[in-house]
Amino acid sequence: MKRRNFIKVGMAGIAGLSGIRHGMASIVEASSEEQVGKALLGNSGLTVSRMAMGTGSVGYSHSSNQTRLGMEKFVQLARRAYERGVTVYDMADGYGSHSYVGEAIKNIPRENVILSSKMWTHEPGSAQIEPVAKTIDRFRQEVGTDYFDILLMHCMTKGGWTESRKHYIDGLSKAKQDGIVKAVGVSCHNYDALVEASESPWVDVIMARINPFQSKMDGTPDAIKAVLKKAIENGKGIIGMKIFGEGEHVAEEERERSLQFAFREVGLHCTTLGTESIAQLDDAANRVARIAR
């Protein structure tokens, strides 16, 4: 191994590899050439790794497949991701992953990571609506951070959200103004909601479902690709999700085809992948490093 690569790998946190079964082989493989790389996230002002660590596979009732690994295994996975160049941690209130990510990044300089989370929203008049500032304060305490780089409204399932979610838009705008949040936007589970996000001047970042198989998606691959390309032209940062159809397309050729489609055809800035083991994470990181280069 070249000396400079060995030093870089060592400084990335060899101590964090002690509990990983790959042992020294992983250290040798994790050269600088295999880092997942970075990109500007639209006009948000943020620089993100091309791969984000997803923490919400089969996420419900404040838990997910990642948090159900337990704290120790989650932290090992998150730290391995960081060693591979993954600096974006994709969380949500509904995943229950805030405290897990908080534990994983304790010894990492805050400026070295991009913390992204999502808040659930409610229709006007709902008794469940609370001040946005109160929700963000709880999120910050759970993660142990003064600010979030990205905070999204979670799961927009129909158009018209720029009016029906005005309470949240105003609250997130105030948080951005105060420096508590750097970039705002939405995650979309509906075609009309996605089109609206692509055109809204308020939106900095869109999380969108995209894969070449039309699995767990909001339209045909070509239709969604067209909307996302328009959004990119409008300066939006795009983070892809459901890249493997929420685990429905994970065969060797499907993983390859999905990432080729996401980065080379659609032009995503970043993709969140919910891996559940070191082996899965390394496979994904290797592919992203090669394809998104």
N, C-alpha and C positions, 0 to 999 in steps of 0.2 A: 504493500500500500504506500502511496506517495505520502511523504511526511506531512504536508499541509493538510491532506485529507484526514490523516490519522489524528492530527491535532484538533481539527474541526469536530470530528466525531467524538473525540474524548471530551471536549469542552461542552458538547451538546448534552452530556449527562450520562456517562457510563454507569454511574452509580444506580441510575434508574432502571438499568437493564438487569440488575442482579437477580431479580425474581423471574425473569423471562426465560422460557425453556430453550430459546434459540442460542442463548449464551454468546460466546465470543464470535460465532459465525455471523450473528446479526450485526455486531460492531463492524466487522470487516465489510459486510455488504452495504452498510449505511454510509456510503461515501457521499461527497457533496454532489456528485453527478446524479444521485438518486433522490435528492430532495424534490418535493412535489412542485416547487416553483411558486411564483407569485404573479399577481396581476392587479392593476388598478380596478377598483370596483365602481365602474361608471364614473359619474361626476361627484361621488360621495366624499372624495378626499381620502378614502381609506385604501390601503394596500392589503390585499388578502392572499392567503395561500390558495392554490388552485383546488385544493381539497379541504373540506371542513370535516371535523369529527362530528358526526351525527349522534345524538343522544336520545333519540325518540323512536326507535324501531318498535312497532306494536305498542305505541305509547298510549296509555289511558290511566285514569284514576291516580295521577301523579306518580306514575312509574313507567318503565320501558324495559325492553330487553337489555339495554345497557345498564340501567340502574339495578336491574334484577341480578346482574353478575355479582353484586356486592361491592362495597367500597374498595377493598384491596385490589380486586381484579379490574375494576373500572379505572382506578388510578394508574395501574400498570399500563392499561390500554391507552389512556389519555397521554401519558408521558412518552410512550412509544410513538404515538402520533406526532408529538412535538419533535422528537428526535428525527423523524422523517420529513420535517419541514412543515407539518400541519400546524398552523397558528390560529385557525378559526374554530371556535367551539360553539356548536349550534345547539342551543337549549330552548326550553319552553316551560312555562309554569305547569302545563299539563303533563310534562314528562317527569316532573319531580327531580330534575337533574341539576338544579342550581348548586346545591350543597356538594354534590359529587365533583362538579367541575371546580368549585371553589377549593376543595381539598387537593385536586390534581395540580392546580397552578400555584399553590402556596409558595413554592420556591422559584417560580419563574417571574422575572421582571414584568410588571403589569403592561408596560409599553410593548412587550414582545408578543402579546396575544391579542386577538380580536374576539371579544365576548359578544355573542349575539343571542338574544332571547325573544320570546314571543308571548304576548298577553292575550288572553281570551277576552272577547268583547260581547256585549249584550245589546239587544234591541232597545230603542228609546222607551223609557218608562219602566224598565225592568228593575225590580227591587235589588238585584245583584250588582247594579252599577255602583262603583265606588270611585272616589277621586283618583285620577291617573297617578298623581304624585304619590299617593299612599301605596298603590300597587308597585310602583317603581322602587320606592324606599324598601319595601319588603323584599323585592328581587335583589336589591343591592346588598342587603343584610345576609340573604341566603347564600349569595356567591362570595361575599366579602370583598366587594369592589366599590369604588366611589362613583364609577360611571359604566355605562354600556356603550360599546362601539356601535352596535346595531340593535334596535328594538322595533319589532314588527307587531302589527295586529294579526292575530292568528286565525287562519282558516276562513277567508272570505268566500262565502258559498253562493253569493248572488251579486248582481250589479246594484248600483245605487248606494254603495257603502260610503262614498264620499259625503253623502248627506246623512245616512242613518247612523254613521259612526262619528259624527261631528264632535261629540263629547271626548272621544279618544284622540281624534286628530288634534283638537285644541290642546289637550293635555300633553301629548307627545311633542307638539310644537313648542310648548313652554319648556319642557324638559330639554329639548335641543337648544333652545335659546339660553338656558341656564348652564349648558355644558354637561348635563347629567347623561345625555344621550348624544351621540355624534351623527347618527344617520337613522332615518325612520322609513317605514314602508309597510308592506303587507305580505303575507303568504296566501296564495290563491288556490282554491279548490273549485273553480268555476270559470268558464270561458269569459262571460261578461265581466266578471270581477277582474280578470286578468287584463282584458282590453282597457278597462277603466284605469287600472294601475299603470299601464303603459303610457297613458296620456295625462295622468294627473301630475301637475307641477309640484304637489306636496311630496310625492313619493321619491325617495332616494334609492331604495332597494326593493326588489321583488324576489320572492321565493316562489318558484314555479315548478309544477310537475311536468317532467319531460323525459321521454325515452322513445326509441324507434318502434316500440311494440304496441303503442296506445294502451298501455297497462296502467290503471289507476290515474288516468289523465283526463283533461278537460276538453279534449278535442282530438282531431287527428294530429299525428306528428307534424305534418306540413302546416296545418293551421296554427298550431302552437308555435312552431318555429317562426312563422311569419310575424306573429304578435311579438315574440321576444326580440326578433331582429329590429322591429320598429321601436321597441322599448329601449334597446341599446342605442339606436340612433338618437333617441330622446334623452340620452345621458343616464339612464337607469342602470344601477348595478344589478346583475342577475345571478342569483344562486339557484342552481338546479336541485331538485329533489325527486324522489321516486325514480332515480336513474336506472335502477334494476327492477322497476315495477314493484317495489316493496317486497323484494325477495322472490318474485315470481320468475325472474329471468337471470339466473346466476350461473348458467352453464358457461364453460370457458369462452365459446364463441359469442355468447350473448353479452357477457361482461365487456368483452373487447368492442363489440359492435355498439353497445350503449355509450361507452365513453368516447369512442370515435364520433358518434352522432352528436353528443353533448358539446364537445369542445371544437370539433373541426367543421361541423355543419351548422350548428346553432350559434356557436361562439360564446358559450357561457364564460363568465369570469371565474366562477367557483362552483363546485358541486359538493353537496353534503352527502356523506355516505355513512350509513349506520352499521359499521362493522362490529362484530361481537367477539373477535379473537385476534391475537397477534398475527396469526397466519393470514386471516382475512384482510387485516389492515395493511400488512406488508404487500400483499398481492395488489390491493387497490392503489397503494402509494406507488408501486412500481409502474403500474399502468398509467396512472395520472402523470407521473414524471415524464414518461416517454411520449404519451399522446398529446398532452397539453403544452409540451415544449415548443 
